[in-house]
Amino acid sequence: APLPVRRMAWRAPAALQPRVPRTARVLAVDDEGRVVHDLDGGGPDYHMVTGVRRHQGRVWMSSLEEDAVAWAALD
């Protein structure tokens, strides 16, 4: 969206703010830029992933919005 539109949205009351869907998605790419993992775990329980760590066949995720960590198994 153009900058003036974004500024108007930022100034709008919370009740009028655009609703962003809650989602959690993790992409892993190799050195060539190819996607090697695409984990789409979006849903109402966990969202806004900001940190990711792979350990023993799982992907561990942290979030700025949640008060817990989440994990998902890699297939």
Contacts in CASP RR format, 6 or more apart in sequence:
PFRMAT RR
TARGET T0000
AUTHOR 0000-0000-0000
METHOD contacts of the structure
MODEL  1
APLPVRRMAWRAPAALQPRVPRTARVLAVDDEGRVVHDLDGGGPDYHMVT
GVRRHQGRVWMSSLEEDAVAWAALD
1 9 0 8 1.000
9 17 0 8 1.000
9 18 0 8 1.000
22 42 0 8 1.000
22 43 0 8 1.000
22 44 0 8 1.000
22 47 0 8 1.000
22 48 0 8 1.000
23 40 0 8 1.000
23 41 0 8 1.000
23 42 0 8 1.000
23 43 0 8 1.000
23 47 0 8 1.000
24 40 0 8 1.000
24 41 0 8 1.000
24 42 0 8 1.000
24 43 0 8 1.000
24 46 0 8 1.000
24 47 0 8 1.000
24 48 0 8 1.000
24 49 0 8 1.000
24 61 0 8 1.000
24 63 0 8 1.000
24 70 0 8 1.000
25 38 0 8 1.000
25 39 0 8 1.000
25 40 0 8 1.000
25 41 0 8 1.000
25 42 0 8 1.000
25 49 0 8 1.000
26 37 0 8 1.000
26 38 0 8 1.000
26 39 0 8 1.000
26 49 0 8 1.000
26 52 0 8 1.000
26 59 0 8 1.000
26 61 0 8 1.000
26 72 0 8 1.000
27 35 0 8 1.000
27 37 0 8 1.000
27 38 0 8 1.000
27 39 0 8 1.000
28 35 0 8 1.000
28 36 0 8 1.000
28 37 0 8 1.000
28 38 0 8 1.000
28 54 0 8 1.000
29 35 0 8 1.000
29 36 0 8 1.000
30 36 0 8 1.000
37 59 0 8 1.000
37 74 0 8 1.000
39 59 0 8 1.000
39 72 0 8 1.000
39 74 0 8 1.000
41 72 0 8 1.000
45 70 0 8 1.000
46 61 0 8 1.000
46 63 0 8 1.000
46 66 0 8 1.000
46 68 0 8 1.000
46 70 0 8 1.000
47 63 0 8 1.000
47 65 0 8 1.000
47 66 0 8 1.000
48 63 0 8 1.000
48 64 0 8 1.000
48 65 0 8 1.000
48 66 0 8 1.000
49 61 0 8 1.000
49 62 0 8 1.000
49 63 0 8 1.000
49 70 0 8 1.000
50 62 0 8 1.000
50 63 0 8 1.000
50 64 0 8 1.000
51 61 0 8 1.000
51 62 0 8 1.000
51 63 0 8 1.000
52 59 0 8 1.000
52 60 0 8 1.000
52 61 0 8 1.000
52 62 0 8 1.000
53 59 0 8 1.000
53 60 0 8 1.000
54 60 0 8 1.000
54 74 0 8 1.000
57 73 0 8 1.000
57 74 0 8 1.000
58 71 0 8 1.000
58 72 0 8 1.000
58 73 0 8 1.000
58 74 0 8 1.000
59 71 0 8 1.000
59 72 0 8 1.000
59 74 0 8 1.000
60 69 0 8 1.000
60 70 0 8 1.000
60 71 0 8 1.000
61 69 0 8 1.000
61 70 0 8 1.000
61 71 0 8 1.000
61 72 0 8 1.000
62 69 0 8 1.000
63 70 0 8 1.000
END
